């Protein structure tokens, strides 16, 4: 028995796989999140009494996501080169 849904979308899956679209989208999203968070933190730094814990909370998550996305992107490139 065939899976009609995946069979119908096979050209899309092939396009996404060959073009490395998902890998690049994750990397660009992580870069955007990091830039946006740092922009917010810069604005927050002008406050009268900024709290350093808020910096860690706001900047830690996108920075960690960016590190993971870069690792994911680089591992995908190594597999694609083989």
Secondary structure per residue as TSV (DSSP state, phi and psi in degrees):
chain	resnum	aa	ss	phi	psi
A	1	X	-	360.0	133.0
A	2	X	-	-93.6	148.6
A	3	X	-	-90.5	100.2
A	4	X	H	-63.0	-36.8
A	5	X	H	-62.0	-52.4
A	6	X	H	-68.1	-35.0
A	7	X	H	-64.4	-39.7
A	8	X	H	-68.5	-32.5
A	9	X	T	-97.7	8.0
A	10	X	H	-54.2	-43.6
A	11	X	H	-60.7	-36.3
A	12	X	H	-66.5	-44.9
A	13	X	H	-61.3	-40.5
A	14	X	H	-64.6	-42.6
A	15	X	H	-61.7	-46.1
A	16	X	H	-63.4	-38.6
A	17	X	H	-71.2	-47.9
A	18	X	H	-67.0	-38.2
A	19	X	H	-85.0	-3.6
A	20	X	T	54.5	38.2
A	21	X	H	-64.9	-46.5
A	22	X	H	-63.6	-44.5
A	23	X	H	-60.1	-44.4
A	24	X	H	-69.4	-38.9
A	25	X	H	-62.9	-41.5
A	26	X	H	-62.7	-42.6
A	27	X	H	-64.6	-45.8
A	28	X	H	-66.3	-37.6
A	29	X	H	-64.1	-42.7
A	30	X	H	-65.4	-39.2
A	31	X	H	-64.5	-44.4
A	32	X	H	-61.8	-44.1
A	33	X	H	-60.9	-40.0
A	34	X	H	-66.1	-46.5
A	35	X	H	-62.0	-43.6
A	36	X	H	-63.7	-40.9
A	37	X	H	-66.6	-42.0
A	38	X	H	-67.4	-33.6
A	39	X	H	-64.7	-44.2
A	40	X	H	-63.0	-42.4
A	41	X	H	-63.6	-36.7
A	42	X	H	-64.2	-41.8
A	43	X	H	-65.8	-40.8
A	44	X	H	-66.0	-28.7
A	45	X	H	-65.5	-22.1
A	46	X	T	-79.0	-4.2
A	47	X	S	-66.4	162.4
A	48	X	T	-62.4	-43.5
A	49	X	T	-138.8	74.8
A	50	X	-	-69.4	143.5
A	51	X	-	-97.3	122.1
A	52	X	H	-62.9	-25.6
A	53	X	H	-66.7	-34.6
A	54	X	H	-65.7	-38.1
A	55	X	H	-58.4	-46.4
A	56	X	H	-62.4	-41.3
A	57	X	H	-67.8	-42.6
A	58	X	H	-77.4	-38.6
A	59	X	H	-91.1	-22.3
A	60	X	H	-67.4	-44.3
A	61	X	H	-65.5	-53.6
A	62	X	H	-66.5	-30.6
A	63	X	H	-67.0	-41.5
A	64	X	H	-66.1	-41.2
A	65	X	H	-62.7	-40.4
A	66	X	H	-64.0	-42.2
A	67	X	H	-61.4	-42.7
A	68	X	H	-67.1	-40.2
A	69	X	H	-65.0	-39.1
A	70	X	H	-65.7	-42.0
A	71	X	H	-62.4	-45.2
A	72	X	H	-59.4	-44.0
A	73	X	H	-64.3	-46.1
A	74	X	H	-65.5	-40.2
A	75	X	H	-64.1	-38.2
A	76	X	H	-65.2	-36.1
A	77	X	H	-66.4	-39.8
A	78	X	H	-63.5	-41.3
A	79	X	H	-67.4	-38.8
A	80	X	H	-67.4	-30.0
A	81	X	H	-73.1	-24.9
A	82	X	-	-72.1	360.0
